[in-house]
Amino acid sequence: MFNALLYLCVLTAWGGSWLAIKWQLGDIPALVSILYRFLLAALIMLPLLLLSRQRQATNMRDQLFCLLQGCCLFSLNFVAFYQATHYIASGLVAVVMSTATVFNALHSQLIWQQQASKRFYQATALGVSGLLLLFWQELQQWQWSSGSVKGIGLALLGTWLFSLGNMVGVRHSKNGLKPFTSSCWAMLYGCMVLLLLIIFINPEHSSMTSILTATRNASEQYIGALLYLAVVATVVGFTTYLLLVSRIGASSAAYALVITPVIALTLSSLFENYSWTLPALLGLITISAGNIVLLRPENRTVSLKQQMVKSWRAIKTDTAQ
């Protein structure tokens, strides 16, 4: 039950992030917006960590893994995703991101020798098929080109980095380091990486004065989106997601990336007049079926059979006595 609540929390937090990111696009460079998001999230998490006295002691090895996680989850992956949207449609990015479930399964097997279940692959097949139907209208307008190949490559790179960040989360869990502590450190490191990227990629925005005053003329919509992304999608969403990874495994937790586009399109229908088509509705049903396959309880027939055998053995024992 608790895992289901965590899963629902992740879906709620991340489902609205697509719309919030879209509201941030404009005059402010994407790198600066990403930096704002994770810096604000880190500034919120650090005092909470200290006041709650939940901060755990870390050694140099833990810090190095937090640095790696910061690169994979809170900086470079988002840079890759943002750059991918310059070449391919956001729907195709969502489809590519759904392969995080496959990346997590492969990484879990290679790194932790954890074999994914048969129903995981069934759910993944349903989920990816559902996303293709969900964005069918958008994908029909897409054409192969050198730019589209580059966009898919960037989206795959971002997804691969996200998956590696998941594996670092598994490592933290195995070593007793809780997500609240590890995420705080990882976000701080991610902000440092983003700052370095801004200095090298956008030198005109590299001064601290320029970075701090970039939102001087920002709209209320941009500020609201920033607060949502920092507080809800990052502080709540990522912390809950990493906790879910430690409880149900990286492969199953990553299926949230298949569900969040459904929530995003639902919000888009409310705020941006998105119209649901028949393929999109079929995609919604297919994704829901994959979610049911993944999260359903273990085979009840087997459990009932085991209980009957156990009861029969108990009766035979009592009879013999």
C-alpha beads as a LAMMPS data file, in Angstrom:
LAMMPS data file: protein, C-alpha beads

321 atoms
320 bonds

1 atom types
1 bond types

-500.0 500.0 xlo xhi
-500.0 500.0 ylo yhi
-500.0 500.0 zlo zhi

Masses

1 110.0

Atoms # bond

1 1 1 0.000 0.000 0.000
2 1 1 2.819 2.409 0.902
3 1 1 4.582 1.662 -2.394
4 1 1 1.383 2.503 -4.273
5 1 1 1.169 5.840 -2.447
6 1 1 4.797 6.615 -3.306
7 1 1 4.133 5.698 -6.942
8 1 1 1.068 7.951 -7.045
9 1 1 3.084 10.775 -5.490
10 1 1 5.760 10.479 -8.196
11 1 1 3.142 10.483 -10.962
12 1 1 1.417 13.543 -9.500
13 1 1 4.677 15.439 -9.034
14 1 1 6.171 14.633 -12.436
15 1 1 2.958 14.669 -14.466
16 1 1 2.754 18.463 -14.324
17 1 1 6.452 19.044 -14.974
18 1 1 6.066 18.832 -18.773
19 1 1 3.661 21.759 -18.814
20 1 1 5.789 23.710 -16.325
21 1 1 8.929 23.224 -18.453
22 1 1 7.033 24.436 -21.519
23 1 1 5.969 27.573 -19.617
24 1 1 9.631 28.270 -18.870
25 1 1 10.740 28.321 -22.507
26 1 1 11.483 31.823 -23.732
27 1 1 14.126 34.504 -23.346
28 1 1 15.882 32.940 -20.357
29 1 1 18.462 30.322 -21.458
30 1 1 17.489 26.730 -20.691
31 1 1 20.705 26.109 -18.734
32 1 1 19.940 29.039 -16.452
33 1 1 16.377 27.790 -15.893
34 1 1 17.648 24.312 -15.013
35 1 1 20.178 25.855 -12.627
36 1 1 17.442 27.901 -10.942
37 1 1 15.332 24.789 -10.513
38 1 1 17.912 22.640 -8.769
39 1 1 19.574 25.456 -6.826
40 1 1 16.220 26.459 -5.358
41 1 1 15.427 22.815 -4.599
42 1 1 18.793 22.354 -2.865
43 1 1 18.285 25.543 -0.835
44 1 1 14.938 24.169 0.327
45 1 1 16.209 20.668 1.115
46 1 1 19.378 21.658 2.985
47 1 1 17.643 23.593 5.833
48 1 1 14.978 20.880 6.088
49 1 1 17.717 18.277 6.349
50 1 1 19.503 20.180 9.106
51 1 1 16.365 21.130 11.061
52 1 1 14.973 17.584 10.956
53 1 1 18.344 16.214 12.100
54 1 1 18.099 13.553 9.401
55 1 1 21.450 14.370 7.800
56 1 1 23.597 11.279 7.607
57 1 1 27.368 11.218 7.800
58 1 1 29.045 10.579 4.455
59 1 1 32.579 9.591 3.517
60 1 1 34.601 10.552 0.447
61 1 1 33.308 7.544 -1.514
62 1 1 29.704 8.562 -0.785
63 1 1 30.464 12.103 -1.933
64 1 1 31.970 10.891 -5.199
65 1 1 28.866 8.832 -5.907
66 1 1 26.697 11.857 -5.039
67 1 1 28.733 13.849 -7.573
68 1 1 28.068 11.151 -10.175
69 1 1 24.373 11.172 -9.306
70 1 1 24.295 14.957 -9.588
71 1 1 25.723 14.703 -13.105
72 1 1 23.272 11.972 -14.120
73 1 1 20.015 13.094 -12.461
74 1 1 20.263 16.827 -11.826
75 1 1 22.224 18.374 -14.670
76 1 1 23.580 16.597 -17.768
77 1 1 20.461 14.485 -18.379
78 1 1 18.236 17.569 -18.422
79 1 1 20.651 19.400 -20.720
80 1 1 20.403 16.451 -23.131
81 1 1 16.584 16.391 -22.964
82 1 1 16.279 20.144 -23.497
83 1 1 18.662 20.013 -26.472
84 1 1 16.759 17.033 -27.931
85 1 1 13.548 19.089 -28.134
86 1 1 15.300 21.445 -30.573
87 1 1 15.464 18.603 -33.117
88 1 1 12.512 16.291 -32.440
89 1 1 8.974 16.630 -31.117
90 1 1 8.365 16.422 -27.392
91 1 1 6.178 13.349 -27.934
92 1 1 9.081 11.467 -29.450
93 1 1 11.259 12.538 -26.515
94 1 1 8.640 11.003 -24.204
95 1 1 8.715 7.745 -26.156
96 1 1 12.521 7.625 -25.972
97 1 1 12.467 8.442 -22.239
98 1 1 10.187 5.464 -21.641
99 1 1 13.140 3.228 -22.533
100 1 1 14.503 4.102 -19.082
101 1 1 12.670 0.969 -17.915
102 1 1 14.764 -1.133 -20.310
103 1 1 17.997 0.690 -19.427
104 1 1 17.284 0.141 -15.727
105 1 1 16.607 -3.556 -16.284
106 1 1 19.869 -3.983 -18.211
107 1 1 21.908 -1.959 -15.726
108 1 1 20.381 -3.806 -12.768
109 1 1 21.359 -7.113 -14.332
110 1 1 24.887 -5.977 -15.272
111 1 1 25.704 -4.090 -12.074
112 1 1 23.606 -5.748 -9.364
113 1 1 22.856 -9.146 -10.981
114 1 1 19.123 -8.517 -10.569
115 1 1 17.023 -10.259 -13.221
116 1 1 13.831 -8.466 -14.291
117 1 1 10.608 -10.471 -14.180
118 1 1 8.690 -11.637 -17.252
119 1 1 5.773 -9.360 -16.459
120 1 1 8.148 -6.373 -16.354
121 1 1 8.980 -6.895 -20.030
122 1 1 5.282 -7.399 -20.798
123 1 1 4.446 -4.110 -19.071
124 1 1 7.294 -2.316 -20.867
125 1 1 6.096 -3.565 -24.270
126 1 1 2.568 -2.363 -23.500
127 1 1 3.861 0.962 -22.180
128 1 1 6.046 1.789 -25.197
129 1 1 3.279 0.693 -27.592
130 1 1 0.838 2.885 -25.714
131 1 1 3.135 5.908 -25.951
132 1 1 3.512 5.391 -29.701
133 1 1 -0.289 5.452 -30.004
134 1 1 -0.544 8.389 -27.612
135 1 1 1.713 10.542 -29.793
136 1 1 0.677 8.952 -33.108
137 1 1 -0.582 12.202 -34.611
138 1 1 2.604 14.022 -33.663
139 1 1 4.833 11.201 -34.914
140 1 1 3.081 11.083 -38.305
141 1 1 4.436 14.564 -39.029
142 1 1 7.987 13.564 -38.136
143 1 1 10.543 12.882 -40.852
144 1 1 13.986 11.328 -40.723
145 1 1 16.874 13.766 -41.073
146 1 1 20.327 14.329 -39.637
147 1 1 18.747 16.625 -37.067
148 1 1 16.162 14.042 -36.005
149 1 1 18.890 11.421 -35.577
150 1 1 20.808 13.881 -33.422
151 1 1 17.674 14.576 -31.389
152 1 1 17.016 10.887 -30.767
153 1 1 20.660 10.422 -29.816
154 1 1 20.450 13.253 -27.276
155 1 1 17.201 11.856 -25.835
156 1 1 18.798 8.407 -25.519
157 1 1 21.846 9.974 -23.866
158 1 1 19.632 11.747 -21.338
159 1 1 17.711 8.538 -20.663
160 1 1 20.934 6.544 -20.216
161 1 1 22.259 9.158 -17.765
162 1 1 18.953 9.070 -15.867
163 1 1 19.261 5.292 -15.604
164 1 1 22.829 5.540 -14.295
165 1 1 21.570 7.982 -11.674
166 1 1 19.028 5.331 -10.679
167 1 1 21.822 2.805 -10.240
168 1 1 23.675 5.231 -7.969
169 1 1 20.433 5.498 -5.983
170 1 1 20.414 1.709 -5.601
171 1 1 24.034 1.905 -4.425
172 1 1 23.093 4.512 -1.802
173 1 1 20.235 2.323 -0.578
174 1 1 22.481 -0.728 -0.263
175 1 1 24.910 1.356 1.815
176 1 1 22.220 2.785 4.093
177 1 1 22.323 6.312 2.642
178 1 1 18.772 7.676 2.482
179 1 1 17.445 9.657 -0.520
180 1 1 16.960 12.895 1.440
181 1 1 20.656 13.164 2.275
182 1 1 21.998 11.844 -1.027
183 1 1 19.640 13.977 -3.138
184 1 1 20.632 17.144 -1.316
185 1 1 24.313 16.583 -1.992
186 1 1 23.651 15.430 -5.564
187 1 1 21.623 18.566 -6.339
188 1 1 24.391 20.810 -5.041
189 1 1 26.916 19.008 -7.244
190 1 1 24.493 19.188 -10.168
191 1 1 24.260 22.965 -9.717
192 1 1 28.068 23.222 -9.841
193 1 1 28.114 21.248 -13.096
194 1 1 25.404 23.469 -14.587
195 1 1 27.296 26.605 -13.551
196 1 1 30.416 25.339 -15.313
197 1 1 28.377 24.569 -18.441
198 1 1 26.900 28.081 -18.415
199 1 1 30.386 29.577 -18.189
200 1 1 31.629 27.581 -21.189
201 1 1 28.463 27.432 -23.339
202 1 1 26.769 30.771 -22.562
203 1 1 29.612 33.119 -21.553
204 1 1 27.297 36.136 -21.872
205 1 1 25.283 34.723 -18.958
206 1 1 28.265 33.405 -16.980
207 1 1 28.593 36.222 -14.436
208 1 1 26.776 35.771 -11.142
209 1 1 25.086 39.146 -11.647
210 1 1 23.701 38.016 -15.001
211 1 1 22.514 34.693 -13.566
212 1 1 20.882 36.252 -10.524
213 1 1 19.106 38.977 -12.522
214 1 1 17.991 36.760 -15.427
215 1 1 14.469 36.508 -14.023
216 1 1 14.118 40.241 -13.329
217 1 1 11.514 40.603 -16.075
218 1 1 10.210 37.029 -15.895
219 1 1 6.458 36.524 -16.101
220 1 1 4.320 35.260 -13.255
221 1 1 3.820 32.099 -15.296
222 1 1 7.593 31.508 -15.421
223 1 1 7.985 32.063 -11.660
224 1 1 5.050 29.752 -10.917
225 1 1 6.506 27.071 -13.178
226 1 1 9.898 27.454 -11.504
227 1 1 8.400 27.019 -8.032
228 1 1 6.469 23.949 -9.168
229 1 1 9.540 22.361 -10.761
230 1 1 11.771 23.112 -7.772
231 1 1 9.416 22.227 -4.924
232 1 1 6.963 19.661 -6.289
233 1 1 8.780 17.992 -9.194
234 1 1 12.249 18.022 -7.623
235 1 1 12.104 18.112 -3.804
236 1 1 9.011 15.914 -3.580
237 1 1 9.170 14.047 -6.884
238 1 1 12.826 13.014 -7.023
239 1 1 13.092 12.221 -3.304
240 1 1 9.973 10.056 -3.492
241 1 1 11.146 8.424 -6.713
242 1 1 14.541 7.475 -5.263
243 1 1 12.782 6.096 -2.195
244 1 1 10.589 4.051 -4.534
245 1 1 13.702 2.786 -6.348
246 1 1 15.072 1.510 -3.036
247 1 1 11.775 -0.273 -2.259
248 1 1 10.557 -1.813 -5.529
249 1 1 13.665 -1.649 -7.713
250 1 1 14.854 0.713 -10.414
251 1 1 13.157 -1.139 -13.281
252 1 1 9.632 -1.002 -11.855
253 1 1 10.011 2.546 -10.521
254 1 1 11.065 3.849 -13.946
255 1 1 7.664 2.845 -15.370
256 1 1 6.495 6.180 -13.959
257 1 1 8.104 7.758 -17.035
258 1 1 5.548 5.899 -19.151
259 1 1 2.580 7.198 -17.130
260 1 1 3.599 10.851 -16.705
261 1 1 3.009 11.781 -20.392
262 1 1 -0.614 10.678 -19.947
263 1 1 -0.995 13.100 -17.028
264 1 1 0.831 15.778 -19.026
265 1 1 -1.578 15.448 -21.955
266 1 1 -4.548 15.499 -19.576
267 1 1 -3.296 18.805 -18.160
268 1 1 -2.637 20.018 -21.693
269 1 1 -6.260 19.335 -22.580
270 1 1 -7.276 21.588 -19.672
271 1 1 -4.794 24.432 -20.189
272 1 1 -3.821 24.232 -23.878
273 1 1 -6.942 22.883 -25.636
274 1 1 -5.351 19.534 -26.460
275 1 1 -7.922 17.276 -28.205
276 1 1 -7.889 13.549 -27.531
277 1 1 -7.909 11.378 -30.667
278 1 1 -8.875 7.729 -31.033
279 1 1 -5.211 6.525 -31.229
280 1 1 -4.420 8.610 -28.130
281 1 1 -7.318 7.036 -26.214
282 1 1 -6.181 3.567 -27.316
283 1 1 -2.678 4.493 -26.138
284 1 1 -4.084 5.539 -22.772
285 1 1 -5.842 2.172 -22.406
286 1 1 -2.680 0.270 -23.450
287 1 1 -0.484 2.170 -20.985
288 1 1 -3.021 1.576 -18.214
289 1 1 -2.972 -2.144 -19.020
290 1 1 0.833 -2.142 -18.760
291 1 1 0.598 -0.401 -15.408
292 1 1 -1.824 -3.046 -14.135
293 1 1 0.455 -5.851 -15.340
294 1 1 3.462 -4.289 -13.599
295 1 1 1.864 -3.405 -10.261
296 1 1 -0.599 -6.260 -9.759
297 1 1 0.056 -8.551 -6.782
298 1 1 1.979 -11.762 -7.334
299 1 1 0.132 -14.765 -8.775
300 1 1 -2.683 -15.397 -6.345
301 1 1 -3.244 -18.953 -7.622
302 1 1 0.241 -19.937 -6.552
303 1 1 -0.201 -18.231 -3.198
304 1 1 -3.511 -20.035 -2.616
305 1 1 -1.968 -23.363 -3.633
306 1 1 0.901 -22.836 -1.207
307 1 1 -1.552 -22.025 1.579
308 1 1 -3.599 -25.184 0.817
309 1 1 -0.449 -27.367 0.866
310 1 1 0.625 -25.764 4.138
311 1 1 -2.821 -26.349 5.678
312 1 1 -2.915 -29.980 4.454
313 1 1 0.494 -30.665 5.985
314 1 1 -0.665 -29.144 9.252
315 1 1 -3.771 -31.392 9.266
316 1 1 -1.654 -34.496 8.569
317 1 1 0.706 -33.564 11.386
318 1 1 -2.184 -33.095 13.847
319 1 1 -3.732 -36.412 12.736
320 1 1 -0.455 -38.259 13.185
321 1 1 -0.098 -36.888 16.697

Bonds

1 1 1 2
2 1 2 3
3 1 3 4
4 1 4 5
5 1 5 6
6 1 6 7
7 1 7 8
8 1 8 9
9 1 9 10
10 1 10 11
11 1 11 12
12 1 12 13
13 1 13 14
14 1 14 15
15 1 15 16
16 1 16 17
17 1 17 18
18 1 18 19
19 1 19 20
20 1 20 21
21 1 21 22
22 1 22 23
23 1 23 24
24 1 24 25
25 1 25 26
26 1 26 27
27 1 27 28
28 1 28 29
29 1 29 30
30 1 30 31
31 1 31 32
32 1 32 33
33 1 33 34
34 1 34 35
35 1 35 36
36 1 36 37
37 1 37 38
38 1 38 39
39 1 39 40
40 1 40 41
41 1 41 42
42 1 42 43
43 1 43 44
44 1 44 45
45 1 45 46
46 1 46 47
47 1 47 48
48 1 48 49
49 1 49 50
50 1 50 51
51 1 51 52
52 1 52 53
53 1 53 54
54 1 54 55
55 1 55 56
56 1 56 57
57 1 57 58
58 1 58 59
59 1 59 60
60 1 60 61
61 1 61 62
62 1 62 63
63 1 63 64
64 1 64 65
65 1 65 66
66 1 66 67
67 1 67 68
68 1 68 69
69 1 69 70
70 1 70 71
71 1 71 72
72 1 72 73
73 1 73 74
74 1 74 75
75 1 75 76
76 1 76 77
77 1 77 78
78 1 78 79
79 1 79 80
80 1 80 81
81 1 81 82
82 1 82 83
83 1 83 84
84 1 84 85
85 1 85 86
86 1 86 87
87 1 87 88
88 1 88 89
89 1 89 90
90 1 90 91
91 1 91 92
92 1 92 93
93 1 93 94
94 1 94 95
95 1 95 96
96 1 96 97
97 1 97 98
98 1 98 99
99 1 99 100
100 1 100 101
101 1 101 102
102 1 102 103
103 1 103 104
104 1 104 105
105 1 105 106
106 1 106 107
107 1 107 108
108 1 108 109
109 1 109 110
110 1 110 111
111 1 111 112
112 1 112 113
113 1 113 114
114 1 114 115
115 1 115 116
116 1 116 117
117 1 117 118
118 1 118 119
119 1 119 120
120 1 120 121
121 1 121 122
122 1 122 123
123 1 123 124
124 1 124 125
125 1 125 126
126 1 126 127
127 1 127 128
128 1 128 129
129 1 129 130
130 1 130 131
131 1 131 132
132 1 132 133
133 1 133 134
134 1 134 135
135 1 135 136
136 1 136 137
137 1 137 138
138 1 138 139
139 1 139 140
140 1 140 141
141 1 141 142
142 1 142 143
143 1 143 144
144 1 144 145
145 1 145 146
146 1 146 147
147 1 147 148
148 1 148 149
149 1 149 150
150 1 150 151
151 1 151 152
152 1 152 153
153 1 153 154
154 1 154 155
155 1 155 156
156 1 156 157
157 1 157 158
158 1 158 159
159 1 159 160
160 1 160 161
161 1 161 162
162 1 162 163
163 1 163 164
164 1 164 165
165 1 165 166
166 1 166 167
167 1 167 168
168 1 168 169
169 1 169 170
170 1 170 171
171 1 171 172
172 1 172 173
173 1 173 174
174 1 174 175
175 1 175 176
176 1 176 177
177 1 177 178
178 1 178 179
179 1 179 180
180 1 180 181
181 1 181 182
182 1 182 183
183 1 183 184
184 1 184 185
185 1 185 186
186 1 186 187
187 1 187 188
188 1 188 189
189 1 189 190
190 1 190 191
191 1 191 192
192 1 192 193
193 1 193 194
194 1 194 195
195 1 195 196
196 1 196 197
197 1 197 198
198 1 198 199
199 1 199 200
200 1 200 201
201 1 201 202
202 1 202 203
203 1 203 204
204 1 204 205
205 1 205 206
206 1 206 207
207 1 207 208
208 1 208 209
209 1 209 210
210 1 210 211
211 1 211 212
212 1 212 213
213 1 213 214
214 1 214 215
215 1 215 216
216 1 216 217
217 1 217 218
218 1 218 219
219 1 219 220
220 1 220 221
221 1 221 222
222 1 222 223
223 1 223 224
224 1 224 225
225 1 225 226
226 1 226 227
227 1 227 228
228 1 228 229
229 1 229 230
230 1 230 231
231 1 231 232
232 1 232 233
233 1 233 234
234 1 234 235
235 1 235 236
236 1 236 237
237 1 237 238
238 1 238 239
239 1 239 240
240 1 240 241
241 1 241 242
242 1 242 243
243 1 243 244
244 1 244 245
245 1 245 246
246 1 246 247
247 1 247 248
248 1 248 249
249 1 249 250
250 1 250 251
251 1 251 252
252 1 252 253
253 1 253 254
254 1 254 255
255 1 255 256
256 1 256 257
257 1 257 258
258 1 258 259
259 1 259 260
260 1 260 261
261 1 261 262
262 1 262 263
263 1 263 264
264 1 264 265
265 1 265 266
266 1 266 267
267 1 267 268
268 1 268 269
269 1 269 270
270 1 270 271
271 1 271 272
272 1 272 273
273 1 273 274
274 1 274 275
275 1 275 276
276 1 276 277
277 1 277 278
278 1 278 279
279 1 279 280
280 1 280 281
281 1 281 282
282 1 282 283
283 1 283 284
284 1 284 285
285 1 285 286
286 1 286 287
287 1 287 288
288 1 288 289
289 1 289 290
290 1 290 291
291 1 291 292
292 1 292 293
293 1 293 294
294 1 294 295
295 1 295 296
296 1 296 297
297 1 297 298
298 1 298 299
299 1 299 300
300 1 300 301
301 1 301 302
302 1 302 303
303 1 303 304
304 1 304 305
305 1 305 306
306 1 306 307
307 1 307 308
308 1 308 309
309 1 309 310
310 1 310 311
311 1 311 312
312 1 312 313
313 1 313 314
314 1 314 315
315 1 315 316
316 1 316 317
317 1 317 318
318 1 318 319
319 1 319 320
320 1 320 321
